[in-house]
Amino acid sequence: MSRIAVIGAGAWGTALTVSLARRGGHRLTLWAHSPDHAAHLTDTGENARYLPGFILPADVEITHDLNFAISGADIILCVTPSQALRSIMVQIAPILTARQVLLSASKGIEEKTFLRMSQIMFEHAPENPIGTLGGPSFAYEVAAAMPTAITLAIDDPVLGKSLQDDFSSASLRAYRNEDVIGTELGGALKNVIALAAGVVTGLELGNNATSALITRGIAEITRLAMACGGRRETMSGLSGIGDLVLTCTGGLSRNRTVGVELGKGRKLNDIIAGLNGKVAEGVLTTTAALGLARRYGVEMPITEQMAAILHEEKAPLDAIGELMSRPGRTE
């Protein structure tokens, strides 16, 4: 039995908790940032705000006390918004023990530092094993026990096998690799391309345009991932093309939804307000991705145009026009 602390009671944190509880064999604690949210989860067992329709088993401990959540945990699974992870690590670092495994299931890049989630974890807990979860996985479908495959990346293959066993169940198949960099960047950067795919849909530009965008998007993601030390083959797997296709085409994708509304002419602030507290990671990741690309001298034309739409109020159709009129090149 593993003691697992799930840090973050949004849709994805709740879904992973439901999946792990269904698998059985673990002692689970779910930490919620808001005391009111923790109290509501305790009273009803249902995350009505972020993932309605699923009841947490009674043996899942729910808490607002971060110290209590991680005390004695074998695995600390961080499922907070990416921009909140540093604050969590500052709080828990003084009480971590070196044997505790830190896993990130947050798909983003820190906006000002351009750091990946595992890098933030390492800054505060350099003695701890650190890994990440990736792959195509809508929270609702994981909670509903629909067949899902994910990637678990950690550089220790023995520990990776143990974690793979911890997360795998009849409905959730976990693969493993040792490419933390590629797995993280695939999961973060696909949100940027999903925003752009949503814009194409909102503009009603057709399936040809969407397919082209996804294809050139994976090329863009691969260039940056490899420049940062990731592996090309990771981008061909679940945390690369798999997650990208899902997020660019699936109706449950928040990032794609934001892009669709931008394509229809709505303002970003109004769209974000309509998410009711849910996070579209790609909005901030776009800026961070460009900063990272400039650091490594990597060309990312889709990301550049998406940043202009998001933060400079560039007309989406003009951005598409610029992408289509770029100088010809080999594929």
N, C-alpha and C positions, 0 to 999 in steps of 0.2 A: 504493500500500500504506500502511495506517495501522498504527502501533504502538499496541496497546491493552493496558493493564494492568487486569486484573480483580481488584479488591481485595475478597476474601471468597470462600472456597471452600466455602460451604454449597451447598444444593440449587440456589438461583437463580443464584448466581455460576457454578457448574459448568455449569448448563444454558445460560447465555448464552455461556460459553466454547465449549461443544460446538457451539452454533448458529453462532457466528462462525467457528469453525474449519471447519465444514462449508461455509460460504459461500465461504471461501478469500479470498486477497488481503490477509491481515493477518498481522502478527507479534504473537503473543499471549503474554502472561505472566499466570499465575494465582497470586495471593498467598494463602497460608493462614496463619491466625493462629497455629496450633499447629505447632511443629517436627515433632512426630510425625505430624500430619496431612499436612504437606508431604512428609515422607519416604515415607509410605504411598502418596500420590498419585504420587510419582516412581517408586516401585518397581512399583506395580501398574497405574497409569493409570486406576484406578477409584475413585470416591468412594463406597466401600462404606457409609459411615455415613449420608450425607445424600442420595445419588442413585445407588443401585446399579444396575448393568445397563448403564452407558454407559462407554465407554473414551475417554479423552482422547487425541487424536492425539499422536504422539511429538514433533512439532515445537512443542507448547505448552510453554513454559518454566514450571516450577513452582518456587516459592521461598517461603521464610519471611522473606527479607530485604526489608523494605518499601522501602528506598532503591534496591535493585537493581530491584525491580518497576517503580517509576515512572520510573527514569532513562531518559531518551530517549523516553518514551511520548508519543504525540500526544494520546491520550484516556485518561483515568483514570476507570474505571467502578467506582464504589463500591457494593458489594453486601453490605455488612456489616449486622448488626442495627442498627436506627436509633439505639439508645442507645449504640452503640460508635462512631458516626461522628465525634463530636467528638475522641475520642482519636486516631483515624486522622489527622484534619486537623491536630492539634497536631504530630504526628510528621512529616507530609510538607510542611507549609507552608514551612519554611525552605529546602527544596530544590526547590520548584516553580519553573518558568519561566512567564512570563506567557502564552506561546503554548499551554500545555497546557490542554486542555478537561477540565473536571470534570463528570461525569455521575453522578447518583444513581439507583440502582435500588432503594433501600431505601424501604419504604412505612410510614412512621411519623412521629410528632411527638416531639420531645425532651420527656421527662416533666416536668422542672422549669422549663424556660425556655419551653415551648410553641412552640419554633421548628421550622420546616420544615427538611428536610435541605439545601436550597439556601441557606437563611439561615445555617446553621452553616458551610457551605462559604464563603460570602461573608465571614463574620466573619474567617476565617483566610486567605482568598485573594481579596481584593477586586478584583485586577487580572485574574483568570482568567475566561474564558467558563464559565458554569455552566448546566447544564440537568438534566432529569430524564426517566426512562423510566416510563411507566405503561401501564395497560390490562390486560385479562383474559388472564392468562398463567400457567398452572400450570407449574412447572419441568419436571416429568416430560414433559409434552406438547411443550414446546419442545425438550427434548433428543431426543425421539423423532421430531422433524421433522413433528409434526402441524400442520396449518395454524393459524396464530396471527396475530392483528393486535395491534400495540402502538402507543402514542403516544410520540413524542419531542418534548418541549417545551423550547424555548430561545428567547430573545428576539431572536436574530440570525437572520433568515430565510435568509441565504446559508449560514451555518454549519449551520443546521438542515437544509438540503437536502443538504449534504455528509455530515452524520451519518446522515441517512435512508438515503443510499446505502450507508454503511458497515455498517448493521445489516440492511438488507433482503436477503432471500434467497428461494429458491423456497418455503420453508416459513414464513418470518417476514416479514410485511408491516408495514412501519413507516410510520405516518402522522405528520405533524408539526403542531405549533401553537406559538404564542408565549405561551401561558398557563401559565407554570410554577406559579403559585400554585394555580390550579384543578386542574391535573394532579396535583400533589403531594397536595392535600387530598382529592381524590377517592380516590387510592390509599391514603391513611392511614385516612380515616374509614370506608371500606367495611369495614374489619376489625372495627370496633366493631359495625356493623349485622350483620355475619356472625356474631359471637358471639351476638347476640340471636336471629338466625334459627336458629342451632343450638339455643338454649334452647327455642324453639318446637317444633323437631323432637323434642328430647329429652323434652318434655312431651307429645308426641303430640297436638298441638292442631290439626293438619290443614293442608291446602294453602291454604285461605282465609286463615288467620292468617299464614302465611309470605308470601303475596302482598301482603297489607296491610302487613306489616312492611317488605318491600322497598320498596314504593311510598312509604310515609311516611318510610322511611330516606333515600331519595334527596332528598326534600323537606328533610329535616333537614341533610343534607350540603350541599345547594345553598345554604341560608340562610347557613351559616357560611362557605362558600367565597366567596360574593359579598360578605359583610361584610369578608372579608380582602383583597378585590380580585380574586378570580377571576371567571371569566365563566360565565354561566348555560349557554351553549351547550356548554361543556366538560363540564358535568355530564350532558349528553344524549349524550355520546360514549363512546369506549372507556374512558377513564379515570374516567368517572362511572358511568352506568348499566351499561355493559359489565362493568367490573370488579366492581361491586356484585352483579350477578346471578350471575356465576361464583362469587364467593366465598361467597355466601349459599346456593347450591344444589349446588355441586360437592363430591363426596366426597373430593377431594384437599385441600380447604381446612382448614388447621390451626385457624384461628379458628372456623370452623363446628364442627369436631370438638370443640374445647374447650367451646363452647356446648352441644352435644348432651350431653356428659358432665355439665355443670352442671345441665342440665334433668333429667337422670336422678338427680340428688342427690349426685353425687360432689363432693369438696372440691377447690378450685382447686389447692392445693399438690400433691395426689396426681396430678391431671391433668397439670400441668406436668412433674412428674417422669417421667411416662409418655411424654413427647415425646422423651426421650433426647437432650437438647441442642438440639433444633430449637426455633425461636422462633415463638410466636403473638403477632405484633406488637400485636394489638388489646388485649391485657391492659393494657399500659402506655399505649397510645394513648388508651384510654378516659379516664383521668385527665387527660392532656394536653389532649384535646379539650374536656373540660368547663372547664378553665382558660382555654383560648382562647375558648370560647363566652361565658364570664363577662366576659372582657376586652372583647368586642365587643357584649355585651348580646343574645346570640342564644339563643333557646329551643331546647333539645335534649332532649326528654323520653325518647326511647329511650336515648340515651347516659346520661342521669341514672339511669335504672332499671338499666342494665347495670353502671354503676359501683357501685351499691348491691349488686347480686348479687355482683360480683367482690370488693369490698373491705369490705363491711359484712355479708356473709353473709345478705343478704336472700333470702327464699324466692323462687325464680323464679316460681312461680305467683302469689304476691302482687304481684310486679312487673308481670306481665302484667295482673293485675286492675286495678292503678292506671292503666295505660295505657288500658285499655278504659273506665274510668269517668271519664276527664278530661272537662271541660265541652265541649259541642258547639261546633263552629266550621265555618266554610266551608273547602272544600278549597283 
